[in-house]
Amino acid sequence: MARFTLCILCLTFFEVIISGQTLKSQVIDRKTGQPIPYVNIGIVGKNIGTVSDNNGRFQLSIENAVDSDTLRLSMISYVTQEFIVGDLRRLEVFELIEMDQRQIELKEVTVLSQRPSQIKLGLEKRHCYPIPLYKGASSNIAFPQNGYRHEIGTRFSNDRPLYLDSIQLNFAVSFVDTIEFRLNIYSIQNQEISNILSEPIYISLSKSEAENSPVIYLSKYEIEVHSDFLVTIENYQQMPVAAVKILANFKSKGRVYPTYYRSNSQGNWVKLQTKKSKDIGISFIVFGQ
């Protein structure tokens, strides 16, 4: 088995070993040398992706990728890394990848003379009920499932500075004792979707907690949005298929906030719709000011 030293982008040096069409590696913090868990790794824009495990290790088949494709590694609070698949195929599989911590810009503090009124956005539970649009339609959708097994969330329209206080997640039922996911918040500007969190938010809920409309408090993260934004839950721990059901609306009763999903960590975002091209909304509610 041949060994090479590779230098691609950001002056990243690491040893690479190749094993057929499968990349195997461990992702570590360049400064501390510690493993980075739950890094999103995948081929940009394609249904090829994975997430590193608790020790930063991963393996990914690139058999269905072409040489011009881009492999991307991304993680909140770290600089994104990208590599050309054709360059990797000349080698044999990542043994070690180093990522640099991203510099966080301090936010300007806004001082107000009075507390602003609270704003509530999102699909309310009372607007979620069975609608017979097509066979199998109901007031909820299962997550994860084929097509949107990795990440799913709600897009919110916004044209003003908005501080996010909390998010309520309305699950209909949980079929597992504990559900674990990563909460993500993305800014949408000029069709570009970018994660705006400065640190990852990991959530663990018991079955009872999940089924009682849990509220995730966000004040300590100081999250401010200035444009449309997307709030998602990410299946970074590979929950079993249909682990939970999320309350949903299959008909425009009240305002429907569009749902977007992607099937892997670097895939394209897709709007969730019925067979009749009607938007499906899920009951994620944002409170802000």
Legacy VTK file of the C-alpha trace (Angstrom):
# vtk DataFile Version 3.0
C-alpha trace
ASCII
DATASET POLYDATA
POINTS 289 float
0.000 0.000 0.000
1.507 3.305 -1.107
1.801 6.375 1.126
1.978 9.979 0.005
1.944 13.438 1.536
-0.773 15.654 0.099
-1.149 19.439 0.270
-4.471 20.814 -0.911
-6.100 24.104 0.097
-5.484 25.997 3.316
-1.964 24.521 3.430
-3.384 21.379 5.017
-0.855 18.526 5.243
-1.857 14.976 6.071
-0.993 11.414 5.216
-3.329 9.630 2.848
-3.778 5.936 2.165
-6.042 4.564 -0.564
-8.305 1.584 -0.345
-10.290 1.118 -3.552
-13.069 3.740 -3.797
-13.518 4.311 -0.054
-12.080 7.253 1.848
-11.174 6.539 5.456
-9.809 9.144 7.832
-9.893 10.914 11.166
-10.581 14.648 11.489
-8.661 16.534 14.183
-8.235 20.093 15.423
-4.971 21.426 13.983
-4.139 23.410 17.132
-5.084 20.941 19.875
-4.693 17.642 18.041
-8.052 16.511 19.455
-10.586 14.610 17.304
-13.501 16.641 15.948
-16.756 14.681 16.237
-19.780 15.005 13.936
-18.100 16.814 11.024
-20.296 16.980 7.900
-18.468 15.266 5.026
-19.750 14.731 1.515
-19.696 15.380 -2.210
-21.108 18.842 -2.881
-24.554 18.713 -4.473
-24.784 14.919 -4.585
-26.368 12.201 -2.501
-22.991 11.063 -1.190
-22.150 11.992 2.360
-21.601 11.040 5.971
-20.788 12.458 9.417
-17.658 11.705 11.430
-18.179 9.653 14.594
-17.510 10.616 18.194
-13.761 10.110 17.610
-13.671 12.134 14.404
-13.365 9.022 12.215
-15.312 8.396 9.030
-15.407 6.390 5.855
-17.110 7.370 2.635
-17.551 5.607 -0.686
-16.750 7.828 -3.682
-17.441 5.145 -6.291
-20.341 7.179 -7.743
-18.473 10.495 -7.725
-16.631 11.862 -10.767
-13.092 13.257 -10.725
-14.292 16.873 -11.024
-16.559 16.608 -7.963
-15.681 18.398 -4.742
-15.432 16.729 -1.350
-16.364 19.167 1.407
-15.794 18.951 5.156
-17.693 21.469 7.264
-18.272 22.004 10.952
-19.631 24.898 12.960
-16.752 27.034 14.349
-14.209 25.535 11.894
-12.920 26.634 8.479
-14.518 24.575 5.699
-12.161 22.269 3.766
-12.632 21.248 0.116
-10.777 18.687 -2.025
-11.046 17.570 -5.646
-12.085 13.930 -5.941
-9.708 13.283 -8.838
-6.743 14.313 -6.667
-7.859 11.964 -3.915
-8.176 9.005 -6.279
-4.487 9.208 -7.034
-3.908 8.425 -3.400
-5.573 5.911 -1.125
-7.684 7.236 1.825
-7.318 9.989 4.364
-5.468 8.909 7.476
-5.496 12.297 9.178
-7.193 15.603 8.326
-6.531 18.804 10.245
-9.125 21.598 10.471
-8.521 25.158 11.643
-10.768 26.874 14.143
-12.652 29.795 12.663
-12.157 33.246 14.122
-15.419 34.471 15.640
-16.223 38.146 15.165
-17.610 39.912 18.237
-21.117 41.192 17.633
-22.015 44.811 18.193
-24.206 45.245 21.270
-27.562 46.934 20.625
-29.003 48.993 23.504
-32.777 49.531 23.487
-34.831 51.952 25.580
-37.563 49.364 26.066
-38.033 45.640 25.606
-39.279 44.909 22.078
-42.487 42.950 21.610
-42.097 39.241 21.051
-42.573 37.837 17.574
-43.914 34.347 16.889
-43.332 32.646 13.547
-44.262 29.175 12.401
-46.982 26.605 11.847
-49.180 26.204 14.908
-50.281 22.796 16.160
-53.958 23.608 15.581
-53.303 23.810 11.845
-51.963 20.260 11.692
-54.540 17.586 10.980
-55.192 14.818 8.386
-56.016 16.021 4.895
-56.771 13.345 2.232
-54.731 14.930 -0.566
-53.347 11.558 -1.542
-53.189 8.075 -0.132
-51.153 7.976 3.048
-51.379 11.691 3.845
-51.701 12.504 7.518
-51.092 15.268 10.028
-47.468 14.299 10.508
-44.417 13.110 8.636
-41.831 10.600 9.761
-38.199 11.543 10.202
-35.747 10.311 9.128
-36.871 8.454 6.020
-35.718 7.789 2.477
-35.114 11.057 0.643
-34.780 13.216 3.732
-32.900 11.069 6.184
-30.237 13.630 7.163
-31.769 17.044 7.839
-35.166 18.727 7.735
-36.494 22.128 8.758
-38.646 25.204 8.214
-37.914 28.298 6.166
-39.018 31.599 7.708
-39.453 34.869 5.814
-37.815 37.852 7.497
-36.735 41.349 6.434
-35.621 42.934 9.726
-33.108 42.353 12.520
-34.535 39.540 14.644
-33.046 38.080 17.825
-34.029 34.453 18.331
-35.169 33.642 21.870
-36.384 30.060 21.527
-37.682 27.381 19.186
-40.558 24.990 19.824
-40.462 21.601 18.093
-43.838 19.896 17.792
-43.328 16.163 17.443
-46.425 13.974 17.185
-44.785 10.851 18.583
-41.375 9.314 19.266
-40.742 5.619 18.648
-37.384 5.596 20.430
-36.526 6.178 24.080
-34.123 9.021 23.280
-33.780 11.204 20.198
-30.555 13.095 19.550
-30.086 15.736 16.894
-28.129 18.862 16.081
-30.106 22.093 15.801
-28.968 24.286 12.901
-29.880 27.820 11.892
-29.064 29.059 8.398
-29.203 32.506 6.861
-30.644 32.692 3.327
-29.305 35.510 1.159
-29.283 35.587 -2.653
-30.180 31.879 -2.684
-27.096 31.055 -0.606
-27.756 29.085 2.583
-25.117 29.528 5.290
-24.999 28.251 8.857
-24.784 31.269 11.182
-24.124 29.494 14.499
-20.821 30.120 16.264
-21.005 26.795 18.107
-22.956 23.569 17.569
-26.223 23.012 19.453
-26.743 19.363 20.396
-30.142 18.307 21.703
-31.064 15.087 23.510
-34.717 14.462 24.363
-36.405 11.594 26.143
-39.514 10.111 24.567
-41.682 12.007 27.068
-39.907 15.308 26.423
-40.150 14.916 22.654
-43.894 14.257 22.795
-44.632 17.367 24.880
-43.648 20.134 22.449
-40.149 20.852 23.780
-38.844 24.421 23.702
-35.147 25.018 22.990
-33.919 28.261 24.583
-31.414 30.170 22.455
-30.695 33.415 24.333
-27.180 32.389 25.389
-26.177 31.873 21.736
-26.991 35.498 20.798
-28.434 34.585 17.411
-29.537 37.469 15.198
-30.912 37.123 11.684
-31.413 39.896 9.116
-32.945 37.963 6.223
-34.916 34.797 5.535
-33.641 31.917 7.632
-33.925 28.154 7.946
-34.230 26.209 11.224
-33.450 22.501 10.982
-32.843 19.359 12.965
-29.921 17.257 11.745
-29.734 13.500 12.137
-26.032 13.446 13.028
-26.362 10.323 15.192
-28.088 8.276 12.476
-31.388 7.706 14.222
-33.354 4.720 12.917
-35.830 5.283 10.092
-39.079 6.913 11.265
-37.734 7.419 14.788
-40.097 10.382 15.248
-43.108 11.934 13.572
-43.358 15.704 13.209
-46.710 17.486 13.162
-47.342 18.753 9.647
-49.806 20.587 7.422
-50.602 19.205 3.969
-53.007 21.987 3.017
-52.933 25.781 3.167
-55.042 26.060 6.320
-53.502 29.085 7.995
-50.058 30.103 6.781
-47.821 27.245 5.647
-44.122 27.757 6.217
-42.228 25.750 3.561
-40.203 22.732 4.591
-36.741 22.009 3.199
-34.645 18.880 3.530
-31.456 17.281 2.288
-30.458 13.647 2.153
-26.830 14.043 3.222
-24.552 16.557 4.901
-23.371 18.319 1.720
-26.372 17.661 -0.536
-28.667 20.203 -2.168
-31.648 21.586 -0.293
-35.035 20.489 -1.648
-38.520 21.830 -0.878
-40.882 19.191 0.532
-44.151 19.059 -1.395
-47.128 16.781 -1.997
-47.603 14.942 -5.275
-49.787 17.876 -6.334
-46.876 20.286 -5.769
-48.391 21.845 -2.668
-46.001 22.952 0.043
-45.884 20.837 3.193
-45.275 22.649 6.462
-43.921 21.148 9.674
-44.636 22.600 13.100
-41.395 24.303 14.119
-42.171 27.620 15.865
-39.675 30.445 16.434
-39.967 33.085 19.153
-37.915 36.242 18.794
-37.807 39.984 19.209
LINES 1 290
289 0 1 2 3 4 5 6 7 8 9 10 11 12 13 14 15 16 17 18 19 20 21 22 23 24 25 26 27 28 29 30 31 32 33 34 35 36 37 38 39 40 41 42 43 44 45 46 47 48 49 50 51 52 53 54 55 56 57 58 59 60 61 62 63 64 65 66 67 68 69 70 71 72 73 74 75 76 77 78 79 80 81 82 83 84 85 86 87 88 89 90 91 92 93 94 95 96 97 98 99 100 101 102 103 104 105 106 107 108 109 110 111 112 113 114 115 116 117 118 119 120 121 122 123 124 125 126 127 128 129 130 131 132 133 134 135 136 137 138 139 140 141 142 143 144 145 146 147 148 149 150 151 152 153 154 155 156 157 158 159 160 161 162 163 164 165 166 167 168 169 170 171 172 173 174 175 176 177 178 179 180 181 182 183 184 185 186 187 188 189 190 191 192 193 194 195 196 197 198 199 200 201 202 203 204 205 206 207 208 209 210 211 212 213 214 215 216 217 218 219 220 221 222 223 224 225 226 227 228 229 230 231 232 233 234 235 236 237 238 239 240 241 242 243 244 245 246 247 248 249 250 251 252 253 254 255 256 257 258 259 260 261 262 263 264 265 266 267 268 269 270 271 272 273 274 275 276 277 278 279 280 281 282 283 284 285 286 287 288
